């Protein structure tokens, strides 16, 4: 059986419902379930942000998934989005800042 040394995931937010160009209609929970599924294999993950054409969705998605990867109890967490795709997750007295760099060509 193949055993990779690491997994690189590009987690584009364009698959979320409400994205201007995507059409997959996933919820934040459904999107993050993919990461959680792969994390159960105990293989190092490099999780990258990817597409997403509704900036508010992109920031919410990446903040939410950062929280899930860090084991933060999200029902008690606050996800705040500001500016152009940046935000933070606050839970259990700790703030995690998630910065998104948006490049338009």
N, C-alpha and C positions, 0 to 999 in steps of 0.2 A: 504494500500500500504506500502511496506517495505521502511523504511527510515534509511539507515545506518548512524552511527555516524562519519564514516570516510571511505575513499576508499584507499586501498593500491594497487598501480599499479607497476608491474614489466615490464619495457619498454625495452625489449631486442632488441638490434640493429641487431640481426641476421635475422630479417625480412626485412632489407633494401636490395635494389638491390646492387649487387656487393659483398655481403657477401660470404665468401668461403664455408660455410656450409648451410646457409639458402637458401630458394628457393621461398620466398614470393614476392620479387621484389617491395617493397614499396619505394616511394620517401621520403625524409626528411619531406616534407610538409604533405604527407599522414600519415606518422607515428605520427607526432605531432597533426594531426587533432583528433586522438583518445583522447589525453589528453585534448585538448580544448573542445571536446564534453562533457566529464565528468566534466570538471571544470564549465560548465554552470549550473550544478545542485546545486552549492553553498554548497557542502559537502567538508569538509577538505580532501585534497589529500596528500598522502605520495607517491611520485614518486621515484621509485628506478630504477637504471640501471640494466640491465641483460645481457644476452648473446650477442654475437657479435664476429665474428672471423676474422674480418678485422679491425685492431686497428684504422686506419684512419677513417673509417665509425663510429666506436663506439664514438670516441671523437667528431666528427662533429655532430653526432646525439644528444649527451647529451648536448653539448654546444648550439646547435640550440634550443632544447626543453627547456633548462633553460631560454634562451632568451625569448621564447614564453610565458612561465609561468610568467616571470617577466614583461611582457608587453612591451618588447623592440621592436622597429620598425626594424625588421630584414633586410629589403632591404637596410637600411642605416647602418647596423651593420657589423662588421668584425668578422668572426669566424676564429681563428688561432689555428692550432693544432701543438703541438710539442711533442717530446718524445714518450712514449708508452701509448697513449690514454689519454693525458691530453691536455687541451686547454683553451682558454678564448674567451669571447664575449665582444666586445667593442661597445657601442652605447651611444649617448647623453652624452658624457663626463664621463661615468661610465664604469669601467672594472669589469666583473664578471668572476672569475676563476672557472673552472670546473676541478676537479681532478678525475681521474679514477684509481682505483686500479686493476691491472691485476694480477690474480693468475692462474698459470698453475699447473695442477696436473699430 
